[in-house]
Structures are given as structure tokens and as C-alpha cells.
Amino acid sequence: MGRTGASEEIQIDDELLVIRCQLRERHAFDELVARWAGPVANYAVHVSENRDAAAELTQDIWLRVLRGIARLHDPSRFRSWLFGIAHRAFIDTIRRRYQAFTSLGDDADHAVNDELQDDYGDLESMEIELARLPPIEREILTLFYLQELTIEETANALSIPAGTVKSRLHRARRLLRRELRKGDLM
């Protein structure tokens, strides 16, 4: 079976799990979480500043999914709906952090992973540079490349036009390339 067939089969399985969740079938949500735990955790790790923040974001995402799954009208759109929730949870986290930092004053430090060393392999170095990007660019790259959402799914998840996704991807790639060149990684 080709990638398209497997992808369609996965989508149908997701749709059935969503419907089972909406029917309040006891173990359906656990199955849905088990199925999507990796991608959601991966998203949270890539957009967050550290593992603790990623764990907190992941919990917030699943809580929001649990509370909102009954209102998902089209189960076939589960994937983009899930990452839309993840995006909104991430933005809320940024807002809370901003409010906390502004209440602390100028002493707040936005450093990312100060303890990182320079002897990482290329993939780890790329992840380090990805973590240094601004949140919007980091998120768009994470959704498109790491979560493998299409342009349309990314647009739906972020509630922005597809053209905006394309322009943000272009900017994010340019910024990442610049960061990688700074570290002589490319």
C-alpha cells in the first residue's frame, strides 16, 4: 500500500476514534492519546523552551482536546483541529510568559538552553538552532516539516490563509538557514 493509502487508512482510524470519543466510549480517548502522544509531544518539545514547558504544554493540549472533542463537527479534520488546539495552547503559554516577564521587569532572561555545548551532530545542531528561532517561525517549521502537515492543514491549524503559511515558511527557512550558517553548520 502506498503512502496515500496508508495515510487514508490512518485518517479513517482517527475519524472512528473521534466518533467513539464523541459517543463517550470509555477507552476511545485513551486510544486517541496513545496514537497521537508522540506527534503532540514532539510539537511541544520543538516549540517550547525546555522539557518542563513542553510537558506542561502537552498536558494543556490534551486537556483542551478532551474538553472540545465533542464539538468537532468534522472528524476527518481531526489532525488539523488537534494542531490548531496545540497552536492556541502555545500562544496562550507565550501570552502568560509575556505577562509574567513584563511584571518582573527588564531582568527577565529569554536565553534558550544556555547549557548547550558545541559538540552536537548536525541534527542536534539543527534542533538547537530551531529552538533559537522566534516562536512563530519555530512553530511553522515544526508543523510543516516535523509534523508533516500540508500547507492547507497548517493554515487550518493556525487559522491563517495558505498564502500566509507559505510566506511564514519562506521567512522561517531563511532565518534557520542564516542561523545554521552562523554556526558554520551548512
Buried (B, 14 or more C-beta within 10 A) or exposed (E): EEEEEEEEEEBEEBBBBBBBBBEEEEEBBEBBBEEBEEBBBBBBBBBBBEEEBBBBBBEBBBEBBEEEBEEBEEBEBBBBBBBBBBBBBBBEBEEEBEEEBEEEEEEEEEEBEEEEEEEEEEEEBBBBBBBBBEBBBBBBBBBBBBBEBBEEBBBBBBEBEBEBBBEBBEBBBEBBEEBBEEEEBE
